[in-house]
Amino acid sequence: MRELMNRKTQYVIRGGVEGRERLRVLGRVMAESTGTLLDQINLTEGMTCLDVGCGGGDVTCELARRVAPVGRVVGVDIDETKLSIARQEAAEQGLTNIEFRLSDASEISATPEFDLVYSRFLLTHLKDPVSAVRSFLKQLRPTGFLVVEDIDFSGSFNYPESPAFQKFFDLFNTVVRHRGGDPNIGQRLPGILHDCGIQNLKVSVVQPTGLQGEVKQLNGLTMENIADAILEDDLATPGEIDEIVRELYDYAADPRTLSGVPRVIQVWGRLPFA
């Protein structure tokens, strides 16, 4: 358990209840593009799925609905608070084919028992994403699918230019790299999966963007949720962080401004026949 808690320190974005609320917004913003991705996998009733770094379980629940009633889904995360919320919300939705586990990929049994392993916005935080992908593959049955979505933060943009956004952009990149992560790992995903043996790779790029609504609020939300890491690394003062957050929300409220999430790279493929 101590090792599990130590791993939390490498995650830049706040966990717990506040982190779950941010993920709830992110889940709604990403629902259409992730749903379109899952449509291409042709999930069928009875399949078994693993969602690694499941957070609040938004995609876990979607997977469960797609493989119900016979199929089952396991969601794995290192944040027990988020998992507790996820269990409650899954029960409220009547989803009985889900199990949420406090663990990470390296601690899951290497027995190949899943038809699909999925992970979204996890690898960007890890010091050794290649080892993580290899651990994903150990969970897959022969010809099983691996599906990964992650960010390329260098593709973030807004219009017109915003000094607050530039400060947020620089702080996010710096604090992720301080902890050994890669804020632009999306660019590397196809090569990583190829080198790990995934065949018939397919790639898509999505970037939810808008003039209004929750998609514009995510920059401010994310800035709020990386504040602890920024302060810990002595990159800005509380007053400076508050000012950036305020300006980001003001920018988002202006119907003439355009902004959204960072560029997201979706990569998927299958294990070869034995």
C-alpha positions as CSV (number, residue, x, y, z in Angstrom):
1,M,0.0,0.0,0.0
2,R,2.9,2.4,0.7
3,E,4.2,1.9,-2.8
4,L,0.7,2.6,-4.2
5,M,0.5,5.8,-2.2
6,N,4.0,6.9,-3.4
7,R,2.9,6.5,-7.0
8,K,0.2,9.1,-6.4
9,T,2.9,11.8,-6.1
10,Q,3.7,11.5,-9.8
11,Y,0.2,12.4,-10.8
12,V,-0.1,16.1,-11.4
13,I,-3.9,16.5,-11.4
14,R,-5.7,16.5,-8.0
15,G,-7.5,13.3,-7.0
16,G,-10.4,12.8,-4.6
17,V,-13.8,14.4,-4.9
18,E,-12.6,17.5,-6.6
19,G,-10.6,15.5,-9.1
20,R,-13.7,13.4,-9.8
21,E,-15.8,16.4,-10.5
22,R,-13.3,17.6,-13.1
23,L,-13.3,14.1,-14.6
24,R,-17.1,14.2,-14.8
25,V,-16.9,17.3,-17.0
26,L,-14.1,15.8,-19.0
27,G,-16.1,12.6,-19.5
28,R,-19.0,14.5,-20.9
29,V,-16.8,16.5,-23.2
30,M,-15.1,13.3,-24.5
31,A,-18.2,11.1,-24.6
32,E,-18.9,11.5,-28.3
33,S,-15.3,11.0,-29.5
34,T,-14.6,8.1,-27.2
35,G,-18.0,6.6,-28.1
36,T,-17.1,6.8,-31.8
37,L,-13.8,5.1,-31.1
38,L,-15.4,2.3,-29.2
39,D,-17.9,1.9,-32.1
40,Q,-15.0,0.9,-34.3
41,I,-14.0,-2.0,-32.0
42,N,-17.3,-3.7,-32.4
43,L,-17.7,-4.7,-28.8
44,T,-20.2,-7.5,-28.4
45,E,-22.2,-9.0,-25.6
46,G,-20.2,-11.3,-23.4
47,M,-16.8,-9.7,-23.9
48,T,-14.5,-8.9,-21.0
49,C,-12.9,-5.5,-20.7
50,L,-10.2,-3.8,-18.5
51,D,-10.2,0.0,-18.0
52,V,-6.8,1.0,-16.6
53,G,-6.6,4.3,-14.8
54,C,-10.4,4.4,-14.8
55,G,-10.8,7.4,-12.5
56,G,-14.5,8.0,-11.8
57,G,-15.5,5.1,-14.1
58,D,-17.2,7.0,-16.9
59,V,-15.7,4.9,-19.7
60,T,-15.9,1.8,-17.5
61,C,-19.7,2.2,-17.3
62,E,-19.9,2.7,-21.0
63,L,-18.0,-0.5,-21.7
64,A,-20.2,-2.3,-19.2
65,R,-23.3,-1.2,-21.1
66,R,-21.9,-2.4,-24.4
67,V,-21.0,-5.9,-23.2
68,A,-24.0,-6.5,-20.9
69,P,-25.6,-8.6,-19.7
70,V,-23.1,-11.4,-19.9
71,G,-19.9,-9.5,-20.4
72,R,-18.0,-8.0,-17.5
73,V,-15.7,-5.0,-17.0
74,V,-12.9,-4.3,-14.5
75,G,-11.9,-0.7,-13.7
76,V,-8.6,-0.2,-12.0
77,D,-7.3,3.0,-10.4
78,I,-5.0,4.1,-7.5
79,D,-7.5,6.6,-6.1
80,E,-9.9,4.9,-3.6
81,T,-12.1,8.0,-3.3
82,K,-12.8,8.0,-7.0
83,L,-13.4,4.3,-7.0
84,S,-15.9,4.6,-4.1
85,I,-17.8,7.2,-6.0
86,A,-17.6,5.0,-9.2
87,R,-19.0,2.0,-7.4
88,Q,-21.9,4.0,-6.1
89,E,-22.7,5.6,-9.4
90,A,-22.5,2.2,-11.3
91,A,-25.0,0.7,-8.8
92,E,-27.3,3.7,-9.3
93,Q,-27.2,3.0,-13.0
94,G,-28.1,-0.7,-12.4
95,L,-24.7,-1.9,-13.8
96,T,-24.0,-5.1,-12.0
97,N,-21.3,-6.4,-14.4
98,I,-18.5,-4.0,-13.2
99,E,-15.8,-4.5,-10.6
100,F,-13.6,-1.6,-9.4
101,R,-10.2,-2.5,-8.0
102,L,-7.7,-0.4,-6.1
103,S,-4.5,-1.2,-8.0
104,D,-2.4,-0.3,-11.0
105,A,-1.6,-2.2,-14.2
106,S,1.6,-3.7,-12.9
107,E,-0.2,-5.3,-9.9
108,I,-2.9,-7.0,-11.9
109,S,-2.6,-10.7,-12.5
110,A,-0.7,-11.4,-15.8
111,T,-3.3,-14.0,-16.7
112,P,-4.6,-13.1,-20.1
113,E,-8.4,-12.8,-19.4
114,F,-9.6,-9.7,-21.3
115,D,-10.8,-9.2,-24.8
116,L,-10.1,-5.5,-24.6
117,V,-7.8,-3.3,-22.5
118,Y,-8.5,0.4,-22.6
119,S,-6.7,3.4,-21.1
120,R,-7.4,7.1,-21.4
121,F,-5.1,10.0,-20.2
122,L,-3.0,7.7,-18.0
123,L,0.3,7.1,-19.9
124,T,1.1,10.9,-20.0
125,H,1.7,10.8,-16.2
126,L,4.0,7.7,-16.1
127,K,7.7,7.6,-16.0
128,D,7.8,4.4,-18.0
129,P,4.8,4.2,-20.3
130,V,6.3,1.5,-22.4
131,S,6.4,-0.9,-19.4
132,A,2.8,0.0,-18.7
133,V,1.7,-0.9,-22.2
134,R,3.6,-4.2,-21.9
135,S,1.7,-4.9,-18.7
136,F,-1.6,-4.1,-20.6
137,L,-0.7,-6.7,-23.2
138,K,-0.2,-9.4,-20.5
139,Q,-3.9,-9.0,-19.7
140,L,-5.1,-9.5,-23.2
141,R,-6.3,-12.8,-24.7
142,P,-4.9,-13.8,-28.1
143,T,-6.3,-11.3,-30.8
144,G,-7.6,-9.1,-28.0
145,F,-7.8,-5.3,-28.6
146,L,-5.7,-2.6,-27.0
147,V,-7.2,0.9,-27.1
148,V,-5.4,3.9,-25.8
149,E,-6.3,7.6,-25.8
150,D,-3.8,10.3,-24.6
151,I,-2.9,13.9,-25.0
152,D,-0.5,15.8,-27.2
153,F,-0.5,19.0,-25.1
154,S,1.6,20.8,-27.8
155,G,-1.6,20.8,-29.9
156,S,-3.5,22.9,-27.4
157,F,-4.7,26.2,-28.8
158,N,-7.2,29.0,-28.3
159,Y,-8.2,32.1,-30.2
160,P,-7.6,34.9,-29.8
161,E,-4.3,34.7,-27.8
162,S,-4.6,34.7,-24.0
163,P,-1.7,35.4,-21.7
164,A,-3.5,33.4,-19.0
165,F,-3.7,30.4,-21.3
166,Q,0.0,30.7,-22.1
167,K,0.9,30.7,-18.4
168,F,-1.4,27.6,-17.9
169,F,0.2,25.9,-20.9
170,D,3.7,26.5,-19.6
171,L,2.9,25.5,-16.0
172,F,1.2,22.3,-17.1
173,N,4.1,21.2,-19.3
174,T,6.6,22.0,-16.6
175,V,4.9,20.3,-13.7
176,V,4.2,17.1,-15.7
177,R,7.8,16.9,-16.8
178,H,9.0,17.5,-13.2
179,R,7.2,14.3,-12.2
180,G,8.7,12.3,-15.1
181,G,5.6,12.4,-17.4
182,D,5.3,13.4,-21.0
183,P,2.6,16.0,-21.8
184,N,3.0,15.2,-25.5
185,I,2.9,11.4,-25.3
186,G,0.1,11.2,-27.8
187,Q,2.6,11.7,-30.6
188,R,4.5,8.6,-29.4
189,L,1.6,6.2,-29.0
190,P,1.6,4.6,-32.4
191,G,5.3,3.9,-32.2
192,I,5.0,2.5,-28.7
193,L,2.1,0.2,-29.5
194,H,3.9,-0.9,-32.7
195,D,7.1,-1.8,-30.9
196,C,5.2,-3.7,-28.3
197,G,3.7,-6.0,-30.9
198,I,0.3,-4.6,-31.6
199,Q,-0.8,-5.2,-35.2
200,N,-3.2,-3.5,-37.7
201,L,-2.8,-0.3,-35.9
202,K,-5.3,2.5,-36.5
203,V,-4.9,6.1,-35.4
204,S,-7.4,9.0,-35.1
205,V,-7.0,12.5,-33.8
206,V,-9.8,14.3,-32.0
207,Q,-9.9,17.7,-30.3
208,P,-13.3,18.8,-28.8
209,T,-13.4,22.6,-29.1
210,G,-16.2,25.1,-28.8
211,L,-17.4,28.7,-28.3
212,Q,-19.4,27.9,-25.2
213,G,-20.1,25.3,-22.6
214,E,-18.1,22.8,-20.6
215,V,-15.5,22.2,-23.3
216,K,-14.3,25.8,-22.7
217,Q,-14.3,25.4,-18.9
218,L,-11.8,22.6,-18.8
219,N,-8.7,24.8,-19.0
220,G,-9.8,26.6,-15.8
221,L,-10.8,23.4,-14.1
222,T,-7.5,21.8,-14.9
223,M,-5.5,24.8,-13.7
224,E,-7.4,24.6,-10.4
225,N,-6.7,20.9,-10.2
226,I,-2.9,21.2,-10.8
227,A,-2.5,24.0,-8.3
228,D,-1.3,21.6,-5.5
229,A,1.5,20.3,-7.7
230,I,2.4,23.8,-8.9
231,L,2.7,25.0,-5.3
232,E,4.7,21.9,-4.3
233,D,7.2,22.6,-7.1
234,D,7.3,26.3,-6.2
235,L,6.4,27.3,-9.7
236,A,3.8,30.0,-8.8
237,T,2.3,31.6,-5.8
238,P,-1.3,31.1,-4.6
239,G,-2.2,34.6,-5.8
240,E,-0.7,34.0,-9.2
241,I,-2.6,30.7,-9.6
242,D,-5.9,32.3,-8.5
243,E,-5.4,35.1,-11.1
244,I,-4.7,32.6,-13.9
245,V,-7.8,30.6,-13.0
246,R,-10.0,33.7,-12.9
247,E,-8.7,34.9,-16.3
248,L,-9.2,31.4,-17.8
249,Y,-12.8,31.3,-16.7
250,D,-13.4,34.9,-17.9
251,Y,-12.0,33.9,-21.3
252,A,-14.2,30.8,-21.4
253,A,-17.3,32.9,-20.7
254,D,-16.7,35.2,-23.7
255,P,-18.7,33.8,-26.6
256,R,-16.2,35.3,-29.1
257,T,-13.3,33.1,-27.9
258,L,-12.5,29.6,-29.2
259,S,-10.9,26.9,-27.0
260,G,-11.1,23.3,-25.9
261,V,-9.1,20.3,-24.8
262,P,-5.6,19.5,-25.9
263,R,-5.1,17.4,-29.1
264,V,-6.0,13.8,-28.3
265,I,-4.5,10.8,-30.1
266,Q,-6.5,7.6,-30.3
267,V,-4.6,4.4,-31.2
268,W,-5.9,0.9,-31.3
269,G,-5.0,-2.5,-32.6
270,R,-5.0,-6.2,-31.9
271,L,-2.6,-8.8,-30.7
272,P,-1.5,-11.2,-33.5
273,F,-2.8,-14.7,-33.7
274,A,-0.7,-17.1,-31.7
